[in-house]
Amino acid sequence: MIWQAFFDELYEESKNGPTFCPFQIHPYISSRPGRAKALKEIIQYMQRHAGVWFARGSEIAELTLKLGSGALSRTRLKEAVGS
C-alpha cells in the first residue's frame, strides 16, 4: 500500500527528529467503496508504532507557535506532544 510505504519512510526519518506525515484525502476518493476500509487499516497500522501523534490542525498550529516563540525547546518536543 502506498500510504504504508509513505508512513514507514517518515517513521524511519523521525529517529533523527520530528517529522510530519500529512494525509490529505479528497472526498471524491475517500467516498468510494473500500476506501474507508483502507483508511481504517492504515490508521490502525500507524497506531501500532510508538511515538505517533494524531493531531488536529489546531494542535499543530499551537505547537508551531510555541516552537517559534521559543516557549518550547525542540528537545522537549516529545514531552509536549505526549509521546
C-alpha positions as CSV (number, residue, x, y, z in Angstrom):
1,M,0.0,0.0,0.0
2,I,1.3,3.4,-0.9
3,W,0.2,5.0,2.3
4,Q,2.1,2.4,4.4
5,A,5.3,2.9,2.4
6,F,5.0,6.7,2.8
7,F,4.4,6.4,6.6
8,D,7.2,3.8,7.0
9,E,9.7,6.2,5.4
10,L,8.7,9.1,7.5
11,Y,8.7,7.0,10.7
12,E,12.2,5.9,9.9
13,E,13.3,9.5,9.4
14,S,11.7,10.5,12.7
15,K,14.5,8.8,14.5
16,N,16.6,11.9,13.6
17,G,14.0,14.4,14.5
18,P,10.3,15.2,14.4
19,T,8.5,14.5,11.1
20,F,5.1,15.4,9.8
21,C,3.0,12.9,7.8
22,P,0.3,14.8,6.0
23,F,-2.6,12.6,4.8
24,Q,-5.0,14.6,2.7
25,I,-7.9,12.7,1.4
26,H,-10.3,14.2,-1.1
27,P,-14.0,13.2,-0.7
28,Y,-14.1,12.1,-4.3
29,I,-11.6,9.4,-3.4
30,S,-12.5,8.6,0.2
31,S,-16.2,8.2,-0.6
32,R,-15.6,5.3,-2.9
33,P,-16.4,1.8,-1.7
34,G,-13.5,0.2,0.0
35,R,-11.6,3.4,0.7
36,A,-12.9,3.7,4.3
37,K,-11.6,0.2,5.0
38,A,-8.1,1.1,3.6
39,L,-8.1,4.3,5.7
40,K,-9.1,2.4,8.8
41,E,-6.3,-0.2,8.2
42,I,-3.6,2.5,7.7
43,I,-4.7,4.3,10.9
44,Q,-4.6,1.1,12.9
45,Y,-1.1,0.3,11.4
46,M,0.2,3.7,12.4
47,Q,-1.3,3.4,15.9
48,R,0.9,0.3,16.5
49,H,4.1,2.5,16.2
50,A,5.5,4.2,19.3
51,G,5.5,7.9,19.4
52,V,2.9,8.6,16.7
53,W,0.7,11.6,17.4
54,F,-2.6,12.0,15.7
55,A,-3.0,15.8,15.9
56,R,-5.7,18.2,14.8
57,G,-4.6,21.1,12.7
58,S,-5.2,23.5,15.6
59,E,-2.9,21.4,17.8
60,I,-0.1,21.6,15.2
61,A,-0.6,25.3,14.9
62,E,-0.4,25.8,18.7
63,L,2.8,23.7,18.8
64,T,4.3,25.6,15.9
65,L,3.6,28.9,17.7
66,K,5.3,27.6,20.9
67,L,8.3,26.4,19.0
68,G,8.6,29.6,17.0
69,S,8.4,31.8,20.1
70,G,11.0,29.8,21.9
71,A,8.5,29.0,24.6
72,L,9.2,25.3,24.0
73,S,12.6,23.9,23.2
74,R,12.9,21.4,20.5
75,T,14.4,19.0,22.9
76,R,11.2,19.0,24.9
77,L,9.0,18.4,21.8
78,K,8.3,14.8,22.7
79,E,7.0,15.8,26.1
80,A,4.8,18.5,24.6
81,V,3.0,16.1,22.2
82,G,2.7,13.4,24.9
83,S,4.9,10.8,23.2
